[in-house]
Each structure stands twice: as structure tokens, then as C-alpha cells.
């Protein structure tokens, strides 16, 4: 028995000549964002206390408090955000599943028109849509991609997103506190550590984008230092001596 697509012209053997970066996974964004947020927010917090002439013990307490609060906040926010998005997607997919069962012909016509709108000839689009519709699971995936813009089998994990955020924020937040733990009495060493880390993190992030390493590193450094300078200025203005 011949396939409905047998009369289509033969296509060349597909060969993979390139690879794409993972831009839709559940770990990349929260990891990069979490580390940067941990570093910038805790470094800025430390500079705010340093600007107010706080003692080393107070700065350390503030640093660890900021680390704990920020890490749990980031993890909770990522989990709820991703989980809520997944639940919303599942609800829409269920609607689409019901439509495929009740209004199969209308859904088939809708799929055909979506391919025609992209320049596929109508008879080819019809045969292709019919071929897909033979498998209900595949039909649901294709309709979800066409109408919702998502693949219901490739949704991000809220646990991965939350864990990535928590670990990344902790790593970023602990770095500016380390000099004080090792005996530093001023924010100079923390500033140097934060500057190198900000630039390095920007360079690392450039591997996932089309930006040059120096541009990504410099951009991250400028934005991070600006945030810290503003907080330091707040500490200087209020000039509250503690610890």
C-alpha cells in the first residue's frame, strides 16, 4: 500500500552541518540570571553598609542575610513562575485535545490553512496534514505548536529552574562576602572580586549569544558597578555607623 506522500519528489539525505545552542531549556536563563542577581544584589548590599561605615561583622551578617533571602526568593519565584506557566499550557492543550476529538474536520482544515499561509501548495498541505492527523498524539503536538507556540512534550521543569536559581544565586552572592570572611576590613577587595566576576560572567554568557566577549563582559561590568555605586551612595548619605 503506497503512502499518500509517495508522489512527492525525493528529498536529499538530511545531514547535520551545524548545531544550535539550547535556548529554550529550563536551566540556562535562571542560572545566568540567578548568578548575576546574587552577585550584583549582594555586592550592592555590602557596599551600602560599607558606605554607612558599618563594621566587618555587620557587613558579613548583611551579606549572609542577603544571600539566604535572595536565594530562597529566587528559587520560589522561579518554581511558581514555571509551574504556573506549565499549568496554563496544559489547560490550553486539553482544550486543543477536546477540539481534535469533537471537531476533527475543522481542526484539519485549520492545520491545512496554516501551511498554505506559509506558502505550501494546498494539495500538498492537505496530504501532509492528513498524514499527521493519523496519529492523535502527533496531531496534538503539531496543533499545539501551530496554535500555542509550544511543544507540550518539552516544557521546562520547575524543579530544575528553582534549583538552578538557588545554586547560581548562592554562588554569586557568596563571592563579595568572602574577602570579609578572610579578614578584609574594607570593601576594596570585594569590589575587585566583584569586578572580575562581573566581567567574567558576561564573557561566559556571550557563549550563548551572538555578542562579542568583550562587549558582553563590559556591559555586565558597567551595569553591576552602577547598581553598587548607587547603593554605596545611599549608605554614604545616611552614614549610619553600626557594629
C-alpha positions in Angstrom: 0.0 0.0 0.0 1.6 3.3 -1.1 1.8 6.3 1.1 -0.1 9.5 0.4 3.2 11.2 0.1 4.8 8.8 -2.4 4.2 11.1 -5.3 6.2 13.9 -3.8 9.7 14.4 -5.2 12.6 12.7 -3.5 14.4 14.8 -0.9 18.2 14.6 -0.4 19.6 12.8 2.6 19.5 15.1 5.6 22.9 15.8 7.1 23.6 17.9 10.2 26.1 20.6 9.2 25.7 22.7 12.3 24.4 22.7 15.9 22.2 25.2 17.7 22.6 26.4 21.3 20.0 25.3 23.8 17.9 28.5 24.1 14.7 27.0 25.5 15.8 24.8 28.3 14.7 25.3 31.9 18.2 25.9 33.3 20.1 28.4 31.2 18.1 31.6 32.0 17.6 31.0 35.7 21.3 30.0 36.1 22.7 33.1 34.4 20.1 35.5 35.9 20.5 33.9 39.3 24.2 34.2 39.5 24.2 37.8 38.2 21.4 38.7 40.6 23.2 37.2 43.5 26.5 38.9 42.8 25.1 42.3 42.0 22.4 42.5 44.7 24.7 41.2 47.5 27.7 43.3 46.3 25.5 46.4 46.3 24.1 45.5 49.7 27.6 45.1 51.1 28.7 48.4 49.6 25.6 50.1 51.1 26.7 49.0 54.5 30.3 49.9 53.8 29.3 53.4 52.7 27.5 53.7 56.1 30.7 52.8 57.9 29.4 49.5 59.2 31.8 47.2 60.9 33.1 43.9 59.3 30.8 41.7 61.4 27.7 43.8 60.4 28.7 43.5 56.7 29.1 39.7 57.0 25.7 39.4 58.7 24.2 41.6 56.0 25.9 39.5 53.3 24.6 36.2 54.6 21.2 37.6 55.2 21.0 38.9 51.7 22.3 35.5 50.4 19.7 33.5 52.2 16.8 35.8 51.5 17.7 36.2 47.8 18.4 32.5 47.1 15.1 31.3 48.6 13.2 34.2 46.9 14.7 33.4 43.5 14.1 29.6 43.8 10.5 30.1 45.0 9.8 32.7 42.3 11.2 30.5 39.5 9.3 27.4 40.7 6.0 29.2 40.9 6.5 31.0 37.6 7.5 27.9 35.6 4.9 25.7 37.3 2.1 28.3 36.7 3.2 28.6 33.0 3.2 24.8 32.6 -0.3 24.5 34.2 -1.6 27.2 31.9 -0.1 25.4 28.9 -1.6 22.1 30.0 -5.0 23.7 30.3 -4.8 25.0 26.7 -3.5 21.7 25.4 -6.5 20.0 26.9 -8.8 22.4 25.1 -7.0 21.6 21.9 -7.3 17.8 22.6 -11.0 18.1 23.0 -11.3 20.1 19.8 -9.4 17.4 17.9 -11.8 14.8 19.2 -15.1 16.8 18.6 -14.2 19.0 15.6 -11.7 16.9 13.8 -12.5 18.2 10.3 -12.4 21.8 11.3 -9.0 21.3 13.1 -7.7 19.5 10.0 -8.8 22.4 7.8 -7.2 24.8 10.2 -3.9 23.0 10.0 -4.0 22.9 6.2 -4.6 26.7 6.1 -1.7 27.3 8.4 0.6 25.5 6.0 -0.9 27.2 3.0 -0.3 30.6 4.6 3.3 29.7 4.7 3.5 29.1 1.0 2.8 25.3 0.8 0.5 24.3 -2.1 -2.9 23.4 -0.8 -2.9 19.8 -2.1 0.5 19.1 -0.6 -0.6 20.8 2.7 -3.8 18.7 2.7 -1.9 15.4 2.3 0.7 16.4 4.9 -2.0 17.4 7.4 -3.9 14.2 6.8 -0.7 12.2 7.3 0.0 13.9 10.7 -3.6 13.6 11.8 -3.5 9.8 11.6 -1.5 9.8 14.9 -3.6 11.5 17.5 -0.6 12.2 19.8 1.5 13.7 17.0 -1.5 15.7 15.8 -1.9 17.2 19.3 1.7 18.2 19.4 1.6 19.8 15.9 -1.6 21.7 16.7 -0.2 22.9 20.0 3.0 24.1 18.2 1.0 25.8 15.5 -1.7 27.4 17.7 0.0 27.9 21.0 3.7 28.1 20.0 4.7 25.4 22.5 5.7 21.7 22.4 3.8 20.1 25.2 6.4 17.3 25.5 9.3 19.8 26.0 8.0 22.0 28.8 10.7 23.4 31.3 11.0 21.7 34.7 10.1 24.0 37.6 12.4 21.9 39.9 15.3 22.4 37.5 14.6 26.1 37.2 14.3 26.6 41.0 17.4 24.5 41.8 19.4 26.3 39.1 18.3 29.7 40.5 19.1 28.7 44.1 22.6 27.4 43.4 23.5 30.1 41.0 22.3 32.9 43.3 24.2 31.4 46.2 27.5 31.2 44.2 27.1 34.8 43.0 26.1 36.2 46.4 28.9 34.5 48.4 31.8 35.9 46.3 31.7 39.6 47.6 31.4 38.3 51.2 34.4 36.0 51.0 37.0 38.8 51.5 35.4 39.8 54.8 35.3 36.2 55.9 39.0 36.1 55.2 39.8 39.2 57.3 39.2 42.1 55.0 38.1 45.3 56.8 37.1 47.4 53.7 35.1 46.9 50.5 38.1 47.3 48.2 38.9 43.6 47.8 35.2 42.8 47.5 35.0 45.4 44.7 37.9 43.9 42.8 36.5 40.4 43.2 33.0 41.6 42.0 34.5 43.5 39.1 36.4 40.5 37.8 33.5 38.2 38.3 31.0 40.5 36.6 33.3 40.8 33.6 34.0 37.0 33.5 30.3 36.2 33.9 29.5 38.5 30.9 32.2 36.7 28.9 30.7 33.4 29.8 27.2 34.5 28.9 28.5 35.6 25.5 29.0 32.0 24.6 25.2 31.6 24.4 24.7 34.7 22.4 26.0 36.4 19.2 27.6 39.2 21.2 31.4 39.6 21.3 33.0 38.5 24.6 34.4 42.0 25.4 31.1 43.7 24.8 29.1 41.2 27.0 31.8 41.4 29.7 31.9 45.2 29.7 28.2 45.6 29.6 27.8 43.3 32.7 30.6 45.2 34.5 29.1 48.6 33.9 25.6 47.7 34.9 26.7 45.8 38.0 29.1 48.6 39.2 26.4 51.2 38.6 24.0 49.4 40.8 26.6 49.0 43.5 27.6 52.7 43.3 24.1 53.8 43.8 23.7 51.7 46.9 27.1 52.9 48.2 25.8 56.4 47.8 22.7 55.7 49.8 25.0 54.4 52.6 27.2 57.5 52.5 24.1 59.8 52.6 22.6 58.1 55.7 26.0 57.5 57.2 24.8 55.1 59.9 27.6 53.6 61.9 26.9 50.1 63.1 28.9 47.2 64.6 
